[in-house]
Amino acid sequence: MNLHLVAIPLLPLAGAAINGLLGKRFPRTLVATVALAFTAASFLWAVWAAIQFADGGAAGPYIEHFATWMQIGNFQAEYGFYLDHLSMVMMLIVTGVGFLIHVYSVGYMWEEGGFYRFFCYLNLFMFFMLTLVLASNYLQLFVGWEGVGLASYLLIGFFFWRDSAAAAGKKAFIVNRIGDFTFLIGLFLLIKHFGTLDFASVFSKIGVLPTGEATGLLTAIALMLLGGACGKSAQLPLYVWLPDAMEGPTPVSALIHAATMVTAGVYMIARSHAIFDRAPMALLVVAIIGCATALFAATIGLVQHDIKRVLAYSTVSQLGYMVLACGVAAYSAALFHLMTHAFFKALLFLGAGSVIHALGGEQDMRRMGGLRKKIPWTFWSMTFATLAIAGAPPFAGFFSKDEILWRAFSSAHGSWVFWLIGLITAGLTSFYMFRLWFLTFFGDFRGAQHEEPEASGRERHASDAASAAPPGHGAHGASAAGGHGHGHDGVHESPPIMLVPLVILAILSLVGGWVGIPAVLGGGNHFEKFLAPVFEAYATAGETAPASPAEPSGPSEMSLSLAATGAALVGFLLAWWMYHRRPELHVRARQRLGELYRVLDHKYWIDEIYGAVFVRPLIGLSRAVLWRGVDAGVIDGTVNGSATAARELSDSVRHMQSGNIRSYAGWVAAGAACVLVYMIWLGMR
């Protein structure tokens, strides 16, 4: 069986190359056709490969060695592809959801300048993400890891003529490099102690280690890998880049910062389970970081007004859930929520884009309201996604979130503290998502009532975008509104090419979690059974990688499920009461909370703290030492000083050419004397 897995990432790369090199001469229709055709082909190939792999019935991974990449002494790295149940799930999510977002982007970006450039970057991202999830070794994974960082930088800063977008792109790039530094240290430790970065070889060598042996080494490696995951998956303390990444076009937020790139850290931890399972202290750190991030980001999402910023902090919080699941060794639960989150969070971002499209670029929820009758397809799609993320049964998020909460409580690595914080976070998630839902779609339209400018990064209004865009670049707000302003009569539904992906994702947000219905609810948790061969493959004798529940009894799990549903219901009722039934209450609450509300509104001043503690001192040090000291003082000083010395020496020597015969005779005599002295000195030696 030869699945030719190399074709799956190379197809989007071909689309990126064609549009990148020739797209400027193509009509928009041809650019879109190229981008969609190669992405669709990659998805269909991935589906075919998954079917062939499943039909083969292989319990172990399928590995293709494409070529030897490098060989240095005893170290060798292959350019190969690794397909097992875990990479199959990721491959199908990336290609499937990625294709739907490509389709949506055609309608959303149609009038924008740089249309070919956008789809070149989008296809390039698909290539790197598929390289990451199909890599057969850590080095190839790291290439994809860095590649998605590059593509993210390009897409976040797509509106490069805006300072805020350019700054957001640089911020994402730099913050991720901090995590990547620790990731590299982890890879160096693997090379030093195991002599390879190949997944199968590393995990096999670790798998035969007796329990407890080399625990310190594996803990160090796991913590270094965790640093990389904190950067890529936006966990404390490296989460700060993701909210600012909303400066990119909305489809970018849906693809990169909801469904694919930000989940790379979760995938990497799950892929490295053989390391983390033998490093219990590292697992505890993973769980604490995930738990803290989930709650921390949820509290910030409570008071945000920019519709995309609410979803951004929601993404950070949901990623915290996934990392928490990995920290209690419930890797299948983490991947289950990763999959359902890809469906409903991509839908939420695309639905938000449809709202922004309808309002001519508006992103402030205080200027929305009453849109459910104007854009019914968008309304019902976002309703499905909101119910899913809030954990309402029988939507996808109900099953995946409950699975994480149950494992956090019952796992051998879990704790009731983790469960309680996760439960509180579930209630907060329900509140801020239904707050978004009510503010956007219910009540009266408030577009002409609220005139306060929204400072947090949003795509410009039609008039602002038109004035800010350089020649040859369209303004999304103007094109989206079709010439209408912000008036209520100008609100209109998105075109079918944008609505079809919404409908498909809405269906997946409903039924996508049914593959993981637990036994206590009458299901067989087929998703966990599907991934079981991956997480049991390299277990030490007597150990099982996924931690088993301490109490597998049904009533306990059912009661915890009811508690989570109750928390979601409380969040819904509170949002309904404050933002629909009695909207004046949230104004009173803001006044009574006072300083606490101000802290949340300013996002705990984390960016300001980072700026004061790290950014400004680093910039000051760079200016004083690296610029003025090294660059200007040493490098420029050496170059300019040698030029000055040469000029002064030549000026002195120039005076020898005086035209005076007696002067020339004196110089000849002086030279002869020097020669004689030198010859006498040689003779004396």
VOTI-37466 format. One line per 3 residues: number of its first residue (from 1); for each residue x, y, z of C-alpha. Coordinates in Angstrom, 3 decimals. Layout:
NUM> X Y Z | ...
//
This chain:
1> 0.000 0.000 0.000 | 1.449 3.347 -1.067 | -0.697 6.332 -0.139
4> 1.651 8.976 -1.608 | 1.044 11.218 1.396 | 3.496 13.766 0.025
7> 0.798 14.881 -2.428 | -1.459 16.119 0.378 | 0.791 19.054 1.436
10> 2.296 19.577 -2.026 | -1.053 20.302 -3.690 | -1.690 23.499 -1.657
13> 1.964 24.441 -2.193 | 1.416 24.209 -5.948 | -1.610 26.496 -5.631
16> 0.438 28.974 -3.589 | 3.221 28.953 -6.189 | 0.871 29.500 -9.134
19> -1.027 32.365 -7.523 | 2.108 33.846 -5.975 | 4.072 33.929 -9.241
22> 1.305 34.492 -11.793 | -1.761 35.547 -9.831 | -1.230 39.271 -10.334
25> -1.954 38.738 -14.051 | -4.922 36.444 -13.437 | -8.545 37.548 -13.174
28> -9.994 37.054 -9.713 | -12.088 34.126 -10.901 | -8.982 32.222 -11.992
31> -7.144 33.050 -8.741 | -10.074 31.694 -6.733 | -10.329 28.622 -8.966
34> -6.655 27.771 -8.500 | -6.800 28.247 -4.711 | -9.972 26.201 -4.295
37> -9.066 23.451 -6.771 | -5.742 22.588 -5.147 | -7.204 22.781 -1.626
40> -10.150 20.570 -2.624 | -7.769 18.091 -4.257 | -5.733 17.955 -1.044
43> -8.890 17.285 0.977 | -10.079 14.532 -1.377 | -6.633 12.914 -1.320
46> -6.661 13.063 2.476 | -10.086 11.389 2.581 | -8.890 8.677 0.196
49> -5.729 8.091 2.243 | -7.770 7.900 5.455 | -10.117 5.326 3.923
52> -7.213 3.252 2.636 | -5.478 3.384 6.006 | -8.669 2.401 7.848
55> -9.402 -0.433 5.409 | -5.877 -1.745 5.890 | -6.711 -2.407 9.532
58> -3.180 -1.519 10.679 | -2.927 -0.812 14.398 | 0.472 0.834 14.019
61> 1.436 3.917 12.051 | 1.931 4.019 8.297 | 5.287 5.666 7.493
64> 6.495 6.897 4.107 | 10.151 7.851 3.668 | 10.284 10.368 0.858
67> 13.976 11.268 0.978 | 16.935 11.566 3.337 | 16.988 15.172 4.399
70> 20.284 15.384 6.262 | 22.932 13.102 7.736 | 25.559 14.333 10.195
73> 27.643 11.604 11.786 | 25.270 9.136 13.372 | 22.353 11.576 13.239
76> 19.996 11.254 10.287 | 16.744 13.061 9.502 | 14.295 11.807 6.912
79> 11.762 13.824 4.975 | 8.905 11.433 5.605 | 5.246 11.187 6.467
82> 3.618 9.549 9.483 | -0.029 8.545 9.353 | -1.821 7.100 12.347
85> -5.209 7.722 13.906 | -4.021 10.978 15.500 | -2.492 12.507 12.381
88> -5.501 11.281 10.380 | -7.864 13.326 12.565 | -5.657 16.411 12.247
91> -5.203 15.921 8.502 | -8.956 15.760 7.885 | -9.649 18.784 10.107
94> -6.986 20.907 8.393 | -8.010 20.022 4.836 | -11.774 19.892 5.437
97> -12.264 23.021 7.521 | -9.504 24.725 5.532 | -11.344 24.131 2.271
100> -14.618 25.540 3.668 | -12.809 28.672 4.839 | -11.195 29.036 1.402
103> -14.671 28.949 -0.164 | -15.959 31.553 2.305 | -12.914 33.759 1.674
106> -13.725 34.087 -2.023 | -16.885 36.016 -1.176 | -15.468 37.872 1.806
109> -12.280 39.093 0.091 | -13.647 39.559 -3.447 | -13.299 43.350 -3.563
112> -10.073 43.549 -1.584 | -6.767 44.555 -3.079 | -4.106 41.869 -3.055
115> -6.693 39.146 -3.746 | -4.112 36.839 -5.327 | -1.650 37.531 -2.524
118> -4.215 36.555 0.122 | -4.911 33.180 -1.460 | -1.219 32.565 -2.037
121> -0.632 33.033 1.704 | -3.687 30.920 2.590 | -2.510 28.013 0.401
124> 1.013 28.384 1.794 | -0.361 28.087 5.301 | -2.151 24.864 4.341
127> 1.136 23.414 3.056 | 3.000 24.158 6.266 | 0.178 22.995 8.539
130> -0.104 19.680 6.694 | 3.677 19.319 6.840 | 3.414 19.755 10.611
133> 0.681 17.183 11.237 | 2.033 14.576 8.799 | 5.702 14.870 9.777
136> 7.476 11.658 10.725 | 10.006 13.353 13.009 | 10.371 16.372 15.254
139> 12.667 18.227 12.867 | 10.180 18.108 10.010 | 7.420 19.008 12.465
142> 9.495 22.023 13.484 | 9.762 23.134 9.844 | 5.975 23.075 9.573
145> 5.798 24.718 13.005 | 7.929 27.645 11.845 | 6.185 27.727 8.479
148> 2.739 28.270 9.961 | 4.306 31.036 12.050 | 5.548 32.688 8.862
151> 2.202 32.290 7.097 | 0.427 33.628 10.179 | 2.683 36.687 10.185
154> 1.877 37.353 6.538 | -1.879 36.899 6.983 | -2.233 38.833 10.250
157> -0.378 41.744 8.631 | -2.263 41.406 5.337 | -3.569 44.983 5.671
160> 0.057 46.090 5.964 | -0.691 49.769 5.321 | -2.317 49.886 8.782
163> 0.189 50.273 11.599 | -1.967 48.190 13.936 | -2.000 45.228 11.538
166> 1.738 45.417 10.888 | 2.418 45.608 14.634 | 0.091 42.647 15.321
169> 1.916 40.523 12.741 | 5.289 41.322 14.298 | 3.966 40.681 17.784
172> 2.687 37.218 16.804 | 5.979 36.391 15.118 | 8.194 37.522 18.015
175> 6.132 35.984 20.837 | 6.095 32.647 19.030 | 9.871 32.787 18.669
178> 10.148 32.855 22.469 | 8.296 29.569 22.725 | 10.201 28.135 19.776
181> 13.486 28.774 21.593 | 12.518 26.370 24.373 | 11.126 23.947 21.798
184> 14.546 23.815 20.136 | 16.236 23.132 23.458 | 13.903 20.168 23.897
187> 14.875 18.871 20.447 | 18.583 19.248 21.245 | 18.081 17.214 24.423
190> 16.353 14.483 22.393 | 19.251 14.373 19.950 | 21.852 14.287 22.712
193> 20.259 11.491 24.740 | 18.457 9.414 22.098 | 20.452 10.226 18.962
196> 17.362 10.749 16.801 | 14.285 12.911 16.291 | 12.282 10.227 14.527
199> 8.959 9.667 16.312 | 8.980 5.880 16.149 | 12.603 5.613 17.297
202> 12.325 8.153 20.139 | 9.086 6.709 21.504 | 10.351 3.125 21.250
205> 13.502 3.979 23.211 | 11.475 5.788 25.854 | 8.921 2.983 25.973
208> 11.482 0.403 27.074 | 12.809 2.573 29.902 | 11.870 1.173 33.315
211> 9.341 3.247 35.205 | 11.037 6.150 36.953 | 14.325 5.938 35.053
214> 15.460 9.202 33.428 | 12.420 10.982 34.898 | 14.413 14.182 35.383
217> 15.598 14.161 31.777 | 12.122 13.507 30.408 | 10.679 16.203 32.663
220> 13.178 18.720 31.285 | 12.391 17.721 27.700 | 8.636 17.860 28.356
223> 8.866 21.332 29.910 | 10.895 22.618 26.977 | 8.325 21.240 24.534
226> 5.590 22.794 26.657 | 7.211 26.202 26.184 | 6.766 25.832 22.437
229> 3.160 24.749 22.927 | 2.452 27.794 25.119 | 3.581 30.055 22.288
232> 1.796 28.315 19.434 | -1.397 27.499 21.359 | -1.533 30.884 23.121
235> -1.254 29.771 26.751 | -0.070 31.764 29.731 | 2.230 33.620 29.653
238> 2.600 33.713 25.846 | -1.059 34.189 24.891 | -0.804 37.947 24.198
241> -0.297 37.638 20.436 | -3.606 35.936 19.628 | -6.088 38.720 20.543
244> -4.088 41.228 18.477 | -4.073 38.746 15.586 | -7.704 39.764 14.970
247> -6.227 42.591 12.898 | -6.071 40.130 10.012 | -9.067 39.444 7.750
250> -11.810 37.468 9.482 | -11.257 34.242 7.438 | -7.687 34.262 8.765
253> -9.037 34.277 12.307 | -11.279 31.328 11.458 | -8.566 29.242 9.790
256> -5.395 29.992 11.703 | -6.528 31.210 15.082 | -9.472 28.896 15.697
259> -9.286 25.653 13.727 | -5.675 24.835 12.887 | -2.498 26.696 13.828
262> -3.322 27.395 17.476 | -4.124 23.731 17.991 | -0.616 22.735 16.877
265> 0.685 22.940 20.445 | -2.073 20.622 21.684 | -1.305 18.209 18.840
268> 2.414 18.287 19.654 | 1.812 17.463 23.333 | -0.518 14.630 22.375
271> 1.996 13.349 19.829 | 4.686 13.447 22.555 | 2.544 11.587 25.091
274> 5.269 8.934 25.546 | 7.474 11.690 26.990 | 4.844 13.437 29.097
277> 3.437 10.191 30.548 | 6.795 9.543 32.207 | 7.149 13.084 33.518
280> 4.343 13.514 36.099 | 5.650 16.876 37.281 | 5.561 18.162 33.714
283> 1.983 16.890 33.370 | 1.041 18.814 36.508 | 2.548 22.004 35.056
286> 0.627 21.412 31.812 | -2.640 21.005 33.725 | -2.049 24.113 35.851
289> -1.214 26.264 32.814 | -4.236 25.009 30.889 | -6.578 25.482 33.830
292> -5.290 28.988 34.616 | -5.434 30.050 30.961 | -9.012 28.807 30.548
295> -10.279 30.845 33.504 | -8.065 33.897 32.917 | -9.083 34.387 29.277
298> -12.756 33.734 30.040 | -12.841 36.592 32.562 | -11.442 39.000 29.961
301> -14.028 37.871 27.400 | -16.841 38.945 29.754 | -16.451 42.670 29.012
304> -15.038 42.934 25.479 | -17.065 44.930 22.939 | -15.327 43.985 19.700
307> -17.109 40.866 18.412 | -13.866 39.315 17.154 | -12.033 40.068 20.403
310> -14.669 38.192 22.381 | -14.099 35.197 20.121 | -10.319 35.617 20.375
313> -10.311 35.386 24.174 | -12.809 32.554 23.902 | -10.303 30.708 21.704
316> -7.546 31.200 24.281 | -9.888 29.865 26.969 | -10.967 26.825 24.940
319> -7.345 26.034 24.149 | -6.796 26.085 27.898 | -9.420 23.349 28.188
322> -7.511 21.238 25.670 | -4.185 21.787 27.440 | -5.858 20.929 30.772
325> -7.028 17.647 29.258 | -3.474 16.880 28.134 | -2.241 17.728 31.634
328> -4.452 15.047 33.173 | -3.281 12.603 30.475 | -6.712 12.614 28.793
331> -5.247 13.107 25.323 | -8.264 11.658 23.525 | -10.522 14.152 25.308
334> -8.190 16.996 24.267 | -8.294 15.885 20.632 | -12.054 15.413 20.803
337> -12.530 19.021 21.949 | -9.952 20.154 19.400 | -12.118 18.648 16.652
340> -15.459 20.008 17.853 | -13.874 23.393 18.587 | -12.625 23.537 14.999
343> -16.235 23.241 13.841 | -18.017 25.679 16.124 | -15.234 28.245 16.548
346> -14.577 28.443 12.796 | -18.337 28.910 12.421 | -18.369 31.661 15.049
349> -15.582 33.585 13.329 | -17.119 33.160 9.889 | -20.503 34.144 11.293
352> -18.909 37.217 12.863 | -17.403 37.972 9.463 | -20.872 37.731 7.938
355> -22.155 40.214 10.539 | -19.239 42.551 9.816 | -19.919 42.129 6.091
358> -23.584 43.044 6.620 | -22.726 46.172 8.631 | -20.057 47.539 6.323
361> -17.097 46.725 8.558 | -18.590 47.368 12.011 | -17.216 45.195 14.816
364> -18.426 46.972 17.962 | -21.352 45.020 19.428 | -22.629 48.233 21.023
367> -23.483 49.397 17.501 | -25.327 46.216 16.570 | -28.649 44.693 17.645
370> -31.834 43.428 16.016 | -30.027 41.607 13.204 | -31.732 38.209 13.474
373> -34.475 39.165 10.996 | -32.115 40.964 8.620 | -29.546 38.173 8.314
376> -31.446 34.992 9.305 | -28.973 32.480 7.832 | -26.124 34.074 9.753
379> -28.270 34.258 12.884 | -29.219 30.580 12.903 | -25.683 29.475 12.058
382> -24.235 31.472 14.936 | -27.011 30.205 17.192 | -25.891 26.638 16.543
385> -22.267 27.600 17.232 | -23.169 29.499 20.414 | -25.141 26.544 21.754
388> -22.225 24.254 20.892 | -19.548 26.295 22.651 | -21.809 26.874 25.656
391> -22.140 23.108 26.064 | -25.854 22.739 25.381 | -26.946 19.161 24.661
394> -26.973 17.582 22.106 | -24.512 19.944 20.383 | -20.893 18.944 19.801
397> -19.349 21.060 22.534 | -21.540 19.435 25.189 | -19.913 16.035 24.724
400> -16.313 17.187 24.287 | -16.335 19.706 27.147 | -18.050 17.279 29.509
403> -15.459 14.646 28.649 | -12.669 17.031 29.672 | -14.410 17.987 32.924
406> -15.011 14.328 33.789 | -11.385 13.404 33.111 | -10.153 16.434 35.058
409> -12.126 15.165 38.043 | -11.630 11.403 37.789 | -8.204 10.950 36.208
412> -5.276 9.723 38.284 | -3.594 13.023 37.328 | -6.743 15.065 37.927
415> -8.168 16.967 40.859 | -11.500 18.367 41.984 | -9.792 21.789 41.827
418> -9.226 21.408 38.095 | -12.834 20.298 37.683 | -14.206 23.219 39.700
421> -12.201 25.808 37.770 | -13.274 24.151 34.514 | -16.911 24.262 35.666
424> -16.686 27.976 36.526 | -15.072 28.608 33.161 | -17.935 26.753 31.448
427> -20.419 29.087 33.121 | -18.415 32.166 32.130 | -18.160 30.875 28.557
430> -21.915 30.484 28.333 | -22.436 33.988 29.733 | -20.102 35.888 27.405
433> -21.191 33.926 24.321 | -24.887 34.540 24.937 | -24.005 38.158 25.742
436> -22.526 38.343 22.245 | -25.609 36.602 20.847 | -28.113 38.962 22.480
439> -26.143 42.147 21.763 | -25.732 41.230 18.102 | -29.079 39.770 17.128
442> -31.720 40.956 19.613 | -33.177 44.261 20.740 | -33.128 47.353 18.562
445> -30.430 48.326 16.113 | -28.019 50.673 17.914 | -25.747 51.680 15.050
448> -26.680 55.358 15.191 | -26.873 55.571 18.988 | -23.398 54.674 20.198
451> -20.701 56.956 18.889 | -17.776 56.033 21.157 | -14.810 54.865 19.094
454> -13.710 51.297 19.741 | -9.959 51.248 20.236 | -9.478 47.494 20.070
457> -8.353 46.328 16.658 | -11.211 46.033 14.218 | -11.396 46.151 10.485
460> -12.116 49.705 9.479 | -15.451 51.200 8.652 | -16.104 51.740 4.955
463> -15.054 55.365 4.928 | -12.005 54.800 7.147 | -10.833 51.843 5.097
466> -11.223 53.704 1.838 | -9.126 56.593 3.089 | -6.519 54.355 4.691
469> -6.035 51.894 1.848 | -3.199 52.617 -0.552 | -3.878 52.967 -4.278
472> -5.091 49.727 -5.800 | -6.381 48.301 -2.519 | -10.100 48.046 -1.936
475> -11.877 48.645 1.334 | -13.659 45.616 2.645 | -16.198 47.661 4.507
478> -17.271 49.573 1.418 | -17.410 46.557 -0.819 | -19.169 44.466 1.772
481> -21.867 47.003 2.300 | -22.485 47.283 -1.377 | -22.486 51.057 -1.196
484> -24.682 51.256 1.907 | -23.682 52.981 5.081 | -24.293 51.832 8.612
487> -28.000 52.421 8.529 | -30.343 49.601 9.444 | -31.825 49.513 5.935
490> -28.392 48.805 4.487 | -27.976 45.545 6.419 | -28.140 42.556 4.093
493> -27.421 38.849 4.133 | -24.127 37.479 2.827 | -23.937 35.871 -0.634
496> -24.407 32.088 -1.001 | -20.680 31.420 -1.378 | -20.278 32.663 2.215
499> -23.438 31.043 3.572 | -22.831 27.487 2.338 | -19.731 27.004 4.570
502> -21.736 28.418 7.487 | -24.501 25.858 7.001 | -22.054 22.935 6.708
505> -20.181 24.017 9.849 | -23.492 24.510 11.679 | -24.435 20.905 10.921
508> -21.014 19.727 12.123 | -21.417 21.851 15.277 | -24.559 19.847 15.995
511> -23.584 16.291 15.052 | -19.777 16.471 15.252 | -19.725 15.379 18.893
514> -21.953 12.342 18.478 | -18.912 10.153 17.738 | -17.810 10.668 21.343
517> -21.022 10.118 23.297 | -19.950 8.435 26.555 | -21.340 5.148 27.800
520> -23.189 6.879 30.641 | -25.326 8.642 28.024 | -25.873 5.519 25.963
523> -22.937 5.869 23.559 | -19.718 4.008 23.077 | -17.241 6.931 22.986
526> -16.077 5.751 19.584 | -13.690 8.683 19.242 | -11.662 7.594 22.278
529> -11.609 4.007 21.040 | -10.464 5.219 17.625 | -7.456 7.018 19.146
532> -6.679 4.313 21.716 | -3.983 2.587 19.576 | -2.013 5.841 19.447
535> -1.948 6.477 23.178 | -1.394 2.867 24.198 | 1.373 2.173 21.676
538> 4.438 3.124 23.749 | 3.193 2.512 27.266 | 5.626 0.979 29.727
541> 4.604 -2.410 31.027 | 1.858 -1.946 33.550 | 1.078 1.589 32.428
544> -1.575 3.003 30.165 | -0.943 6.357 28.562 | -4.431 7.800 28.898
547> -5.145 7.950 32.585 | -8.087 5.777 33.530 | -10.938 7.192 35.584
550> -10.623 6.574 39.275 | -14.375 6.054 39.546 | -15.917 4.692 36.337
553> -19.399 4.600 37.858 | -22.181 6.127 35.779 | -23.996 8.201 38.419
556> -20.878 10.209 39.290 | -20.202 11.072 35.666 | -23.869 11.854 35.097
559> -23.983 14.188 38.081 | -20.922 16.068 36.849 | -22.507 16.339 33.410
562> -25.659 17.777 34.952 | -23.553 20.273 36.914 | -21.822 21.442 33.716
565> -25.167 21.773 31.940 | -26.497 23.706 34.916 | -23.512 26.102 34.758
568> -24.192 26.700 31.059 | -27.874 27.331 31.818 | -27.022 29.815 34.565
571> -24.729 31.659 32.150 | -27.501 31.813 29.548 | -30.124 33.060 32.015
574> -27.800 35.725 33.405 | -26.963 36.975 29.904 | -30.655 36.949 28.964
577> -31.598 38.911 32.069 | -28.824 41.512 31.756 | -28.676 42.047 27.999
580> -32.212 41.305 26.793 | -34.841 41.330 29.513 | -33.394 44.160 31.627
583> -30.563 45.720 29.553 | -30.106 48.556 32.019 | -28.769 46.044 34.550
586> -25.439 45.551 32.808 | -24.859 49.321 33.007 | -25.531 49.225 36.748
589> -23.326 46.167 37.132 | -20.482 47.941 35.367 | -20.839 50.928 37.694
592> -20.986 48.789 40.826 | -18.055 46.620 39.838 | -16.051 49.792 39.330
595> -12.346 49.008 39.518 | -12.837 45.281 38.852 | -14.622 46.052 35.595
598> -11.831 48.445 34.677 | -9.233 45.722 35.314 | -11.085 43.293 33.048
601> -11.709 45.944 30.411 | -7.979 46.689 30.281 | -7.202 42.941 30.169
604> -5.358 43.046 33.516 | -2.871 45.481 31.902 | -0.792 42.491 30.854
607> 0.351 44.143 27.623 | 1.325 47.257 29.550 | 3.198 45.178 32.137
610> 5.041 43.260 29.435 | 5.847 46.544 27.750 | 7.276 48.047 30.939
613> 9.137 44.957 32.150 | 10.389 43.443 28.899 | 9.773 45.468 25.744
616> 10.920 48.967 26.676 | 14.005 47.817 28.643 | 14.957 45.552 25.750
619> 14.507 48.373 23.251 | 16.491 50.721 25.506 | 19.269 48.157 25.877
622> 19.301 47.582 22.136 | 19.584 51.298 21.440 | 22.243 52.007 24.069
625> 24.378 48.885 23.688 | 23.682 47.213 20.367 | 23.027 50.343 18.311
628> 25.129 53.123 19.831 | 27.720 50.853 21.445 | 28.229 47.953 19.033
631> 26.838 49.187 15.726 | 27.795 52.860 15.843 | 30.731 52.598 18.257
634> 32.471 49.371 17.235 | 31.387 48.473 13.701 | 30.899 51.965 12.294
637> 33.802 53.206 14.414 | 36.119 50.570 12.967 | 35.080 51.227 9.376
640> 34.960 55.000 9.700 | 38.103 55.074 11.898 | 40.151 53.090 9.394
643> 38.983 55.442 6.647 | 39.910 58.448 8.770 | 43.326 56.981 9.601
646> 43.997 56.241 5.936 | 42.990 59.773 5.006 | 45.248 61.342 7.663
649> 48.170 59.083 6.735 | 47.788 59.907 3.063 | 47.605 63.610 3.954
652> 50.899 63.309 5.836 | 52.591 61.373 3.051 | 51.260 63.849 0.486
655> 53.578 66.517 1.929 | 56.568 64.484 0.742 | 55.622 65.471 -2.810
658> 56.786 69.100 -2.357 | 58.641 69.581 -5.665 | 61.751 70.656 -3.755
661> 64.913 68.744 -4.880 | 66.636 69.230 -1.521 | 63.583 67.772 0.239
664> 63.634 64.716 -2.048 | 67.382 64.280 -1.393 | 66.730 64.416 2.356
667> 64.042 61.707 2.096 | 66.363 59.515 0.007 | 69.119 59.919 2.586
670> 66.725 59.103 5.422 | 65.548 55.989 3.550 | 69.139 54.884 2.882
673> 69.998 55.340 6.546 | 67.037 53.143 7.524 | 68.178 50.428 5.114
676> 71.737 50.510 6.466 | 70.524 50.318 10.072 | 68.299 47.337 9.181
679> 71.223 45.535 7.417 | 73.573 46.136 10.381 | 70.891 44.736 12.728
682> 70.561 41.616 10.586 | 74.349 41.178 10.584 | 74.519 41.429 14.352
685> 71.965 38.587 14.671
//
